[in-house]
C-alpha cells in the first residue's frame, strides 16, 4: 500500500512539474509566424530601404525559428518592428 501511494505521489509530482515547465516556455512557433506576418504586412507596402531590410530580416527570422534560436529571432523581430514603426 505504501509503495502504491509513493508511486502515485511521484507521478502526480512529475505531472505538476511538467505542467509548470510547459507554461514557462517563452516563445512558441506561432509567435514567429506572427512576427513575420506583422513585418511583411508593413514592409511589403514600402519601397524604401527600411522595407527592403525588413523583408530580408523576416527571412532571417524564419530561419532562426527553424533552427530553434527563439531569443535571437525575437530580438531581431523587435528591432525590425521598431524600424518600421510597428508597436509590439
N, CA, C and O atoms as a GROMACS GRO file, in nm:
protein
  352
    1UNK      N    1   0.082  -0.119   0.000
    1UNK     CA    2   0.000   0.000   0.000
    1UNK      C    3   0.087   0.126   0.000
    1UNK      O    4   0.058   0.223  -0.070
    2UNK      N    5   0.193   0.123   0.080
    2UNK     CA    6   0.281   0.239   0.089
    2UNK      C    7   0.352   0.260  -0.045
    2UNK      O    8   0.373   0.374  -0.087
    3UNK      N    9   0.390   0.151  -0.110
    3UNK     CA   10   0.456   0.162  -0.240
    3UNK      C   11   0.364   0.226  -0.343
    3UNK      O   12   0.406   0.311  -0.421
    4UNK      N   13   0.239   0.184  -0.343
    4UNK     CA   14   0.143   0.240  -0.438
    4UNK      C   15   0.125   0.389  -0.413
    4UNK      O   16   0.120   0.468  -0.507
    5UNK      N   17   0.114   0.428  -0.287
    5UNK     CA   18   0.098   0.570  -0.253
    5UNK      C   19   0.222   0.648  -0.294
    5UNK      O   20   0.212   0.761  -0.342
    6UNK      N   21   0.339   0.590  -0.274
    6UNK     CA   22   0.464   0.656  -0.312
    6UNK      C   23   0.472   0.675  -0.463
    6UNK      O   24   0.511   0.782  -0.510
    7UNK      N   25   0.435   0.572  -0.539
    7UNK     CA   26   0.437   0.581  -0.685
    7UNK      C   27   0.335   0.684  -0.732
    7UNK      O   28   0.366   0.764  -0.821
    8UNK      N   29   0.217   0.685  -0.676
    8UNK     CA   30   0.114   0.783  -0.715
    8UNK      C   31   0.161   0.925  -0.684
    8UNK      O   32   0.141   1.017  -0.763
    9UNK      N   33   0.223   0.942  -0.567
    9UNK     CA   34   0.276   1.074  -0.532
    9UNK      C   35   0.383   1.119  -0.630
    9UNK      O   36   0.386   1.235  -0.671
   10UNK      N   37   0.471   1.027  -0.669
   10UNK     CA   38   0.578   1.059  -0.764
   10UNK      C   39   0.518   1.096  -0.900
   10UNK      O   40   0.563   1.193  -0.962
   11UNK      N   41   0.419   1.022  -0.946
   11UNK     CA   42   0.357   1.052  -1.076
   11UNK      C   43   0.286   1.186  -1.075
   11UNK      O   44   0.299   1.264  -1.170
   12UNK      N   45   0.213   1.214  -0.970
   12UNK     CA   46   0.144   1.343  -0.960
   12UNK      C   47   0.244   1.457  -0.954
   12UNK      O   48   0.223   1.561  -1.015
   13UNK      N   49   0.353   1.438  -0.882
   13UNK     CA   50   0.456   1.542  -0.873
   13UNK      C   51   0.520   1.568  -1.008
   13UNK      O   52   0.544   1.684  -1.044
   14UNK      N   53   0.548   1.462  -1.084
   14UNK     CA   54   0.608   1.480  -1.216
   14UNK      C   55   0.511   1.551  -1.310
   14UNK      O   56   0.553   1.637  -1.388
   15UNK      N   57   0.383   1.517  -1.303
   15UNK     CA   58   0.285   1.585  -1.388
   15UNK      C   59   0.276   1.732  -1.352
   15UNK      O   60   0.266   1.817  -1.440
   16UNK      N   61   0.279   1.763  -1.223
   16UNK     CA   62   0.269   1.901  -1.178
   16UNK      C   63   0.392   1.981  -1.224
   16UNK      O   64   0.379   2.095  -1.269
   17UNK      N   65   0.511   1.922  -1.213
   17UNK     CA   66   0.633   1.991  -1.255
   17UNK      C   67   0.638   2.008  -1.407
   17UNK      O   68   0.682   2.112  -1.455
   18UNK      N   69   0.594   1.909  -1.482
   18UNK     CA   70   0.598   1.921  -1.628
   18UNK      C   71   0.500   2.026  -1.676
   18UNK      O   72   0.527   2.096  -1.774
   19UNK      N   73   0.385   2.038  -1.610
   19UNK     CA   74   0.288   2.142  -1.646
   19UNK      C   75   0.347   2.280  -1.622
   19UNK      O   76   0.331   2.370  -1.704
   20UNK      N   77   0.414   2.298  -1.510
   20UNK     CA   78   0.476   2.426  -1.478
   20UNK      C   79   0.587   2.459  -1.578
   20UNK      O   80   0.601   2.574  -1.619
   21UNK      N   81   0.664   2.360  -1.618
   21UNK     CA   82   0.773   2.382  -1.714
   21UNK      C   83   0.717   2.420  -1.851
   21UNK      O   84   0.774   2.505  -1.919
   22UNK      N   85   0.609   2.357  -1.892
   22UNK     CA   86   0.550   2.389  -2.021
   22UNK      C   87   0.492   2.530  -2.022
   22UNK      O   88   0.494   2.598  -2.125
   23UNK      N   89   0.440   2.574  -1.908
   23UNK     CA   90   0.380   2.708  -1.900
   23UNK      C   91   0.486   2.817  -1.906
   23UNK      O   92   0.453   2.931  -1.938
   24UNK      N   93   0.610   2.787  -1.876
   24UNK     CA   94   0.716   2.887  -1.871
   24UNK      C   95   0.792   2.901  -2.002
   24UNK      O   96   0.890   2.975  -2.007
   25UNK      N   97   0.749   2.833  -2.107
   25UNK     CA   98   0.818   2.848  -2.234
   25UNK      C   99   0.792   2.989  -2.286
   25UNK      O  100   0.678   3.036  -2.289
   26UNK      N  101   0.900   3.056  -2.327
   26UNK     CA  102   0.888   3.198  -2.361
   26UNK      C  103   0.824   3.221  -2.498
   26UNK      O  104   0.739   3.308  -2.512
   27UNK      N  105   0.864   3.145  -2.596
   27UNK     CA  106   0.808   3.167  -2.728
   27UNK      C  107   0.767   3.035  -2.790
   27UNK      O  108   0.821   2.929  -2.758
   28UNK      N  109   0.671   3.043  -2.879
   28UNK     CA  110   0.619   2.926  -2.948
   28UNK      C  111   0.634   2.954  -3.097
   28UNK      O  112   0.651   3.068  -3.138
   29UNK      N  113   0.628   2.851  -3.177
   29UNK     CA  114   0.644   2.868  -3.321
   29UNK      C  115   0.542   2.966  -3.378
   29UNK      O  116   0.571   3.037  -3.474
   30UNK      N  117   0.422   2.970  -3.320
   30UNK     CA  118   0.322   3.063  -3.371
   30UNK      C  119   0.364   3.208  -3.348
   30UNK      O  120   0.321   3.296  -3.423
   31UNK      N  121   0.446   3.234  -3.247
   31UNK     CA  122   0.497   3.369  -3.226
   31UNK      C  123   0.582   3.412  -3.344
   31UNK      O  124   0.573   3.525  -3.391
   32UNK      N  125   0.665   3.321  -3.394
   32UNK     CA  126   0.748   3.351  -3.510
   32UNK      C  127   0.661   3.387  -3.631
   32UNK      O  128   0.690   3.483  -3.703
   33UNK      N  129   0.556   3.309  -3.650
   33UNK     CA  130   0.467   3.337  -3.762
   33UNK      C  131   0.401   3.474  -3.749
   33UNK      O  132   0.385   3.546  -3.848
   34UNK      N  133   0.364   3.510  -3.626
   34UNK     CA  134   0.303   3.641  -3.603
   34UNK      C  135   0.402   3.754  -3.630
   34UNK      O  136   0.367   3.854  -3.692
   35UNK      N  137   0.526   3.738  -3.585
   35UNK     CA  138   0.627   3.841  -3.609
   35UNK      C  139   0.650   3.860  -3.758
   35UNK      O  140   0.651   3.972  -3.808
   36UNK      N  141   0.667   3.750  -3.828
   36UNK     CA  142   0.694   3.757  -3.972
   36UNK      C  143   0.576   3.819  -4.046
   36UNK      O  144   0.595   3.898  -4.138
   37UNK      N  145   0.454   3.782  -4.006
   37UNK     CA  146   0.335   3.838  -4.072
   37UNK      C  147   0.325   3.989  -4.049
   37UNK      O  148   0.292   4.063  -4.141
   38UNK      N  149   0.354   4.034  -3.926
   38UNK     CA  150   0.349   4.179  -3.898
   38UNK      C  151   0.454   4.254  -3.980
   38UNK      O  152   0.426   4.360  -4.037
   39UNK      N  153   0.574   4.198  -3.986
   39UNK     CA  154   0.681   4.263  -4.060
   39UNK      C  155   0.648   4.268  -4.208
   39UNK      O  156   0.665   4.372  -4.272
   40UNK      N  157   0.600   4.158  -4.264
   40UNK     CA  158   0.565   4.156  -4.406
   40UNK      C  159   0.447   4.249  -4.437
   40UNK      O  160   0.445   4.314  -4.542
   41UNK      N  161   0.350   4.257  -4.348
   41UNK     CA  162   0.235   4.342  -4.371
   41UNK      C  163   0.277   4.489  -4.387
   41UNK      O  164   0.222   4.561  -4.471
   42UNK      N  165   0.373   4.531  -4.308
   42UNK     CA  166   0.418   4.670  -4.317
   42UNK      C  167   0.524   4.687  -4.426
   42UNK      O  168   0.520   4.784  -4.501
   43UNK      N  169   0.618   4.594  -4.434
   43UNK     CA  170   0.731   4.611  -4.526
   43UNK      C  171   0.690   4.595  -4.672
   43UNK      O  172   0.751   4.657  -4.759
   44UNK      N  173   0.590   4.514  -4.700
   44UNK     CA  174   0.550   4.491  -4.839
   44UNK      C  175   0.486   4.614  -4.902
   44UNK      O  176   0.481   4.624  -5.025
   45UNK      N  177   0.438   4.707  -4.820
   45UNK     CA  178   0.379   4.830  -4.873
   45UNK      C  179   0.482   4.941  -4.892
   45UNK      O  180   0.451   5.046  -4.949
   46UNK      N  181   0.603   4.917  -4.846
   46UNK     CA  182   0.706   5.022  -4.852
   46UNK      C  183   0.807   4.990  -4.962
   46UNK      O  184   0.833   4.874  -4.993
   47UNK      N  185   0.863   5.095  -5.019
   47UNK     CA  186   0.964   5.078  -5.123
   47UNK      C  187   1.096   5.142  -5.082
   47UNK      O  188   1.185   5.160  -5.166
   48UNK      N  189   1.109   5.177  -4.955
   48UNK     CA  190   1.234   5.238  -4.909
   48UNK      C  191   1.330   5.132  -4.856
   48UNK      O  192   1.300   5.012  -4.858
   49UNK      N  193   1.444   5.177  -4.810
   49UNK     CA  194   1.547   5.085  -4.763
   49UNK      C  195   1.502   5.009  -4.638
   49UNK      O  196   1.538   4.893  -4.620
   50UNK      N  197   1.423   5.074  -4.552
   50UNK     CA  198   1.374   5.008  -4.431
   50UNK      C  199   1.285   4.889  -4.467
   50UNK      O  200   1.292   4.784  -4.403
   51UNK      N  201   1.201   4.904  -4.568
   51UNK     CA  202   1.116   4.795  -4.612
   51UNK      C  203   1.196   4.679  -4.668
   51UNK      O  204   1.167   4.562  -4.641
   52UNK      N  205   1.297   4.712  -4.748
   52UNK     CA  206   1.382   4.608  -4.806
   52UNK      C  207   1.457   4.533  -4.696
   52UNK      O  208   1.463   4.410  -4.698
   53UNK      N  209   1.514   4.607  -4.601
   53UNK     CA  210   1.588   4.546  -4.490
   53UNK      C  211   1.496   4.456  -4.408
   53UNK      O  212   1.534   4.346  -4.369
   54UNK      N  213   1.375   4.504  -4.383
   54UNK     CA  214   1.281   4.425  -4.302
   54UNK      C  215   1.241   4.296  -4.373
   54UNK      O  216   1.229   4.192  -4.308
   55UNK      N  217   1.222   4.301  -4.503
   55UNK     CA  218   1.189   4.178  -4.577
   55UNK      C  219   1.304   4.078  -4.570
   55UNK      O  220   1.280   3.958  -4.556
   56UNK      N  221   1.427   4.126  -4.580
   56UNK     CA  222   1.543   4.038  -4.570
   56UNK      C  223   1.553   3.977  -4.430
   56UNK      O  224   1.580   3.858  -4.414
   57UNK      N  225   1.531   4.060  -4.330
   57UNK     CA  226   1.539   4.013  -4.191
   57UNK      C  227   1.425   3.917  -4.158
   57UNK      O  228   1.442   3.828  -4.075
   58UNK      N  229   1.310   3.934  -4.221
   58UNK     CA  230   1.198   3.841  -4.198
   58UNK      C  231   1.237   3.700  -4.241
   58UNK      O  232   1.202   3.602  -4.176
   59UNK      N  233   1.310   3.691  -4.352
   59UNK     CA  234   1.360   3.560  -4.395
   59UNK      C  235   1.460   3.504  -4.294
   59UNK      O  236   1.461   3.384  -4.266
   60UNK      N  237   1.545   3.593  -4.241
   60UNK     CA  238   1.641   3.550  -4.139
   60UNK      C  239   1.570   3.503  -4.012
   60UNK      O  240   1.611   3.405  -3.950
   61UNK      N  241   1.462   3.573  -3.974
   61UNK     CA  242   1.386   3.536  -3.855
   61UNK      C  243   1.324   3.398  -3.874
   61UNK      O  244   1.325   3.316  -3.782
   62UNK      N  245   1.270   3.372  -3.993
   62UNK     CA  246   1.212   3.241  -4.020
   62UNK      C  247   1.318   3.131  -4.008
   62UNK      O  248   1.291   3.024  -3.953
   63UNK      N  249   1.436   3.158  -4.057
   63UNK     CA  250   1.545   3.060  -4.048
   63UNK      C  251   1.586   3.038  -3.902
   63UNK      O  252   1.608   2.924  -3.861
   64UNK      N  253   1.596   3.146  -3.824
   64UNK     CA  254   1.633   3.133  -3.683
   64UNK      C  255   1.529   3.052  -3.607
   64UNK      O  256   1.563   2.971  -3.521
   65UNK      N  257   1.402   3.074  -3.639
   65UNK     CA  258   1.295   2.998  -3.572
   65UNK      C  259   1.304   2.850  -3.604
   65UNK      O  260   1.283   2.766  -3.517
   66UNK      N  261   1.337   2.818  -3.729
   66UNK     CA  262   1.351   2.678  -3.766
   66UNK      C  263   1.468   2.613  -3.694
   66UNK      O  264   1.465   2.494  -3.662
   67UNK      N  265   1.572   2.692  -3.668
   67UNK     CA  266   1.691   2.640  -3.600
   67UNK      C  267   1.674   2.640  -3.449
   67UNK      O  268   1.760   2.588  -3.378
   68UNK      N  269   1.564   2.697  -3.398
   68UNK     CA  270   1.538   2.698  -3.255
   68UNK      C  271   1.600   2.814  -3.180
   68UNK      O  272   1.604   2.813  -3.057
   69UNK      N  273   1.649   2.913  -3.251
   69UNK     CA  274   1.711   3.031  -3.189
   69UNK      C  275   1.602   3.136  -3.163
   69UNK      O  276   1.601   3.242  -3.226
   70UNK      N  277   1.511   3.105  -3.071
   70UNK     CA  278   1.394   3.189  -3.049
   70UNK      C  279   1.429   3.324  -2.988
   70UNK      O  280   1.369   3.425  -3.026
   71UNK      N  281   1.523   3.329  -2.897
   71UNK     CA  282   1.558   3.456  -2.833
   71UNK      C  283   1.618   3.552  -2.935
   71UNK      O  284   1.584   3.670  -2.938
   72UNK      N  285   1.708   3.502  -3.017
   72UNK     CA  286   1.770   3.585  -3.121
   72UNK      C  287   1.666   3.629  -3.224
   72UNK      O  288   1.670   3.743  -3.272
   73UNK      N  289   1.574   3.540  -3.258
   73UNK     CA  290   1.469   3.573  -3.354
   73UNK      C  291   1.377   3.680  -3.297
   73UNK      O  292   1.337   3.772  -3.369
   74UNK      N  293   1.345   3.670  -3.168
   74UNK     CA  294   1.258   3.770  -3.105
   74UNK      C  295   1.326   3.906  -3.102
   74UNK      O  296   1.261   4.008  -3.126
   75UNK      N  297   1.456   3.910  -3.073
   75UNK     CA  298   1.529   4.037  -3.070
   75UNK      C  299   1.533   4.100  -3.209
   75UNK      O  300   1.511   4.220  -3.223
   76UNK      N  301   1.561   4.019  -3.310
   76UNK     CA  302   1.566   4.069  -3.447
   76UNK      C  303   1.429   4.120  -3.491
   76UNK      O  304   1.418   4.224  -3.555
   77UNK      N  305   1.325   4.046  -3.456
   77UNK     CA  306   1.189   4.086  -3.492
   77UNK      C  307   1.151   4.217  -3.425
   77UNK      O  308   1.090   4.304  -3.488
   78UNK      N  309   1.185   4.232  -3.299
   78UNK     CA  310   1.151   4.357  -3.230
   78UNK      C  311   1.230   4.475  -3.288
   78UNK      O  312   1.178   4.586  -3.297
   79UNK      N  313   1.354   4.450  -3.327
   79UNK     CA  314   1.433   4.556  -3.392
   79UNK      C  315   1.370   4.598  -3.525
   79UNK      O  316   1.362   4.717  -3.556
   80UNK      N  317   1.327   4.500  -3.602
   80UNK     CA  318   1.266   4.533  -3.733
   80UNK      C  319   1.130   4.601  -3.716
   80UNK      O  320   1.095   4.690  -3.794
   81UNK      N  321   1.055   4.560  -3.616
   81UNK     CA  322   0.926   4.627  -3.591
   81UNK      C  323   0.948   4.771  -3.548
   81UNK      O  324   0.872   4.860  -3.586
   82UNK      N  325   1.051   4.794  -3.469
   82UNK     CA  326   1.084   4.930  -3.428
   82UNK      C  327   1.126   5.013  -3.549
   82UNK      O  328   1.087   5.129  -3.563
   83UNK      N  329   1.206   4.954  -3.637
   83UNK     CA  330   1.250   5.023  -3.759
   83UNK      C  331   1.131   5.062  -3.847
   83UNK      O  332   1.130   5.168  -3.908
   84UNK      N  333   1.032   4.975  -3.851
   84UNK     CA  334   0.916   5.001  -3.936
   84UNK      C  335   0.807   5.083  -3.864
   84UNK      O  336   0.710   5.126  -3.926
   85UNK      N  337   0.824   5.103  -3.734
   85UNK     CA  338   0.726   5.181  -3.658
   85UNK      C  339   0.607   5.099  -3.612
   85UNK      O  340   0.499   5.154  -3.589
   86UNK      N  341   0.624   4.970  -3.599
   86UNK     CA  342   0.516   4.881  -3.555
   86UNK      C  343   0.524   4.868  -3.403
   86UNK      O  344   0.632   4.844  -3.348
   87UNK      N  345   0.410   4.882  -3.336
   87UNK     CA  346   0.406   4.862  -3.192
   87UNK      C  347   0.389   4.714  -3.163
   87UNK      O  348   0.311   4.646  -3.229
   88UNK      N  349   0.462   4.665  -3.064
   88UNK     CA  350   0.453   4.523  -3.029
   88UNK      C  351   0.341   4.507  -2.936
   88UNK      O  352   0.313   4.396  -2.892
   0.00000   0.00000   0.00000
